[in-house]
């Protein structure tokens, strides 16, 4: 076989390998999708998909916890959800929404303030300007204000100042602020005033004018 023939043979072999790999990945994704759809509504999807948690291409998806709310009167379920979120974030550490969910669950089960603030901070850092997450973080950041370091407070002020908050979200933050010391409320007011892009009437709507 001459040089040109060898090149053509090698090219054909390489294309066959790429096609086979693509087909294999397609089969894996299709099989996973079928398994995911077959998980009963009331089942724990992480447990149901345990066979897929090490499979390349779908490992993170198989580890993703359910978003169904858990009552705070069910601490064992909350602790289980927390471990599932930690496991998921080991695969997808840039998931801001999951860091926020982890901080919320950690707060519910009584983890240390340092742990909660660190998890919350990861949500701020991984998606600083994601609109719906800024709104979701706003009240939680105010809740943690006194225990938060300066950088976390400044990011919370940014969320509260420029996020597109619903009327209910504004009201919930306003009510929470009413429980704060006057000195703390003043700290928050000044932090908001120092934030570029502060929405018109935001201070008034939060009772901080």
C-alpha positions, 0 to 999 in steps of 0.5 A, spaced: 500 500 500 502 506 497 503 512 502 496 515 499 493 509 501 495 509 508 493 516 509 486 514 506 485 508 510 487 512 516 482 517 515 477 512 514 479 508 520 479 515 524 472 517 522 469 510 524 472 511 531 469 518 531 462 515 529 462 509 533 464 514 539 458 519 537 453 513 537 455 510 544 454 517 547 447 518 544 445 511 546 448 513 553 444 520 553 438 516 550 438 511 556 439 516 561 433 520 559 428 514 559 431 512 566 430 519 568 423 519 565 421 513 569 422 515 576 416 515 580 414 522 582 414 521 589 421 517 589 427 520 591 430 521 584 438 521 586 436 514 589 433 511 583 438 514 578 444 511 583 446 506 577 448 513 573 452 517 578 459 515 575 457 515 568 461 520 564 456 525 561 450 524 565 454 523 572 452 530 574 445 530 572 444 523 575 446 526 582 442 533 581 437 533 587 429 534 587 427 541 588 421 539 591 420 543 598 422 539 604 418 542 611 423 544 616 419 539 621 422 533 617 430 534 619 432 527 616 430 529 609 433 536 610 440 532 612 439 527 606 437 533 601 444 537 604 448 531 603 445 530 596 447 537 594 454 537 597 455 531 592 452 534 586 456 540 587 462 536 587 461 535 580 458 542 578 461 547 583 459 553 579 452 552 580 450 558 583 442 556 585 445 549 588 449 553 593 444 557 595 439 551 596 445 548 600 445 554 604 438 554 605 438 547 607 444 548 612 440 554 615 434 549 616 438 544 619 442 548 624 449 548 621 454 553 623 453 560 621 460 560 618 458 554 614 452 557 612 455 564 610 460 560 606 455 557 602 451 563 601 457 567 598 459 561 593 452 563 590 454 570 590 460 569 587 458 564 581 453 568 579 453 575 581 448 578 576 443 572 574 437 576 575 432 571 578 438 569 583 439 576 585 432 576 587 432 569 591 438 571 595 436 578 597 432 576 603 437 571 605 443 576 605 439 580 609 437 575 614 445 573 615 447 580 615 450 581 622 454 574 621 457 576 614 463 579 613 464 586 609 465 582 602 458 578 603 455 584 605 457 588 599 454 583 594 448 582 598 447 590 598 448 589 590 443 584 590 438 588 594 439 594 590 438 592 583 435 586 583 428 586 580 424 584 586 417 582 586 412 585 591 412 579 595 419 579 595 420 587 597 415 586 603 418 580 606 425 584 606 421 590 609 418 585 614 425 582 616 428 589 616 423 591 621 426 586 626 433 589 625 437 594 630 436 601 628 444 601 627 444 595 623 438 598 618 442 604 618 448 600 615 444 596 610 441 603 608 448 606 607 450 600 603 444 600 598 446 608 597 453 606 596 451 601 590 451 603 583 444 602 580 440 603 586 433 602 583 429 608 584 424 608 590 428 601 593 429 605 599 422 607 600 419 600 599 424 597 604 422 602 609 429 605 609 428 612 607 
